[in-house]
Amino acid sequence: MKLWETNVEFERMIDRCEWDDERKAWVDQDTGEIMTDDEFWNQLQGLEDEHDRIIEWCVKMYLDDLAKAEMIKGEIKRLQVLQKYHERRAERMKYVIDREQHGENRDFGFAKVSYRKSKPVTWAPDDEQKIIAWCFSNGHDECVKTSYEVRKTELGKLIDAGEQVTAWAKKEEKKNISIK
């Protein structure tokens, strides 16, 4: 039986069965089935037990999936450390190759070492704000990267303080489940 079926059957029994004082029994109004008081309550208890068994299984599955997710997270961290190690090692090898090649192209058969000319834009760290201001004041907004994001914590503080923030932002009470 599925979880929703236990709920439906439980409600069906409650809605359709009525106590008959003359017979001293429960009567299903749709089928005419007659059940003793013990039979009726045993069926309801059986449905409740089945419902509890299914919920227990769901909790076990949740905990199992959570444990697997934690194992995967640990494995990802291990692989990230390994990845960083190999990336740093490759960068060191690239530095050694660059130092020893002196800017000369070379073909090894399985790999080629080559150099290309580039002209990157550079500036002193202290000058970045000056460059940004110049770009904005001279209409070159496309030269500046910007990103905006709402800070929920700060917005929540404004709402708590009684500030009418916007028609779109509000705080809603929510129940968060915790399974341990």
N, C-alpha and C positions, 0 to 999 in steps of 0.2 A: 504494500500500500504506500502511496506517495503522501508527502506531508499535507498537501492541500486536500487530498481525499479524506484524511482523518478529520480535518477541520469541517469539511462539508458534511460528512456522515454524522459527526457529533451534533452539528447544528440541525441536521435533518431529524435526528432522533428527538432532540429537544422540541423542535417545532411541531412534529407530526404525531408524537406520542402523548396521550393524555391518560390520566389516572381515572379508572372507572371504579367508583365506590361500591357498586353492586357486585361486580366480579372480583373486587380486590386485586386488580391487575392493571397493567399498562396496555393500552390499545393503540395500535398504529392506525391513524385515521384514514390513510390512503389504502393500505393493504388489508386492514382488519386483523392483522396479526396480534395475538394476545400474548403478553409476556408477564411472568410473575415479577414481583418487585425485585427479587434477587437477580433474575435474568436481565432485567432492564439495567440495573446499576452495574452488573458485571460487564454488559456490553459497553456501557459508557466508560467503565474503568479500563476495559481492553483497548478502546480507542485512545484513551489518554495515555496508556502505557505504550502503545504503538507510536503515538505522537512524540512522547519522551524519548523513545528509542531512536527515532529518526533525527530529532534535535541533537541527541548525544552523538550520533554518527556525524552530523554536520560539524559539531564542535571538534571532534577528532580529526576530520578532514581539514578544518581550518588550521588547527595546531600543526598538523603534518605539513600542509602547504607552507605555513609560516616558517617551520624548521627548514624545509627544503630551500625556501627563498634565502634564509640566513646562510645556509651552506653555499648557495650559489654566490651570494654577496662576498663571502670569504674567499671563494675561488676566484672571483673577479678581482678582488684586491691582490691576491697572490699573483695573478696573471698581469695586473697592472704594474706591480713591482718588477716582475720579470721583463715586461715590455720596456719600462723606463731604463732598466739596466742595459738592455740591448740597444736602445736608442742612444744612450750616453756613450756606450762602447763604439757604436757606429760613428757618432760625431767625433770621438777621439781618433778613430782610424781615418776619417775624412781630413781631420786637421793634420795628421802625420803625412798623409798622401799629398795634401796641398803644400805642406812645408818642403817635402822632398822633391816634388815635381817642379817647383819654381815657376809655376804658371805655364808650363809646357804641356801641350796635348800629347796623349799617348794611347795607343791601341794595344790591349793585352790579348785580343782574340775573343775572350769571353766577356770583356767589359772595356769601355773606353773612358778615359779621363780627359775631359775637355773643359775649356774655360770660355766664357762669353763676357763681353764688356757690359757694364750696367752703370747707370748714373742715379743712385738713390737720392731722395731728398733727405737732408739731415738738418738738425738744429740743436742748439744747446738746450738741455732740459728746462732751464729757467725761461727760455724764450717761447715756450709752447703757448702760454696764455696770451702773450703779445700777438703771436701769429693768429690765434683764434679770434681775438678782438679785431685785428686788421681785416681778416676774412669777412666777418659779419659787417663791419663798417663800410667795406668796399663792395658789398653785394655778392660775395663769393661763398654763400652758405653751403654750397655743394662740397666745399673743401673740408667741412667740419663734420665729424661723426657725432651724432647725438642719439641717445636712447632714453625713453621715459618709461617709468613703471610706477604704478600706484603702490605705495607702502601701506599694506593693510593695517599693520599695528598702529602706525601714526594716524591713519584715517579713523580707526576705531577709537583712539583717544579723543579725537575731535568730536565724534558722535557722542561718546560718553560725557563729554563736557557740555553737551547741549547745543553744539554748533549745528545749524541746518546746512549740511554739506551739499548734497544734491538730491534730486528725486530718485536717483538710481542707486545710491549707496545707503544701506541700512544694516543694522545688526539684527540677526535672527538667532533665537535660542535654538540650540540643537543638542541632541543627546548623542554622545559618542560612545560606542560600545568598546569594552575592554575585556579581552579573554586571555587568561593567563594559565 
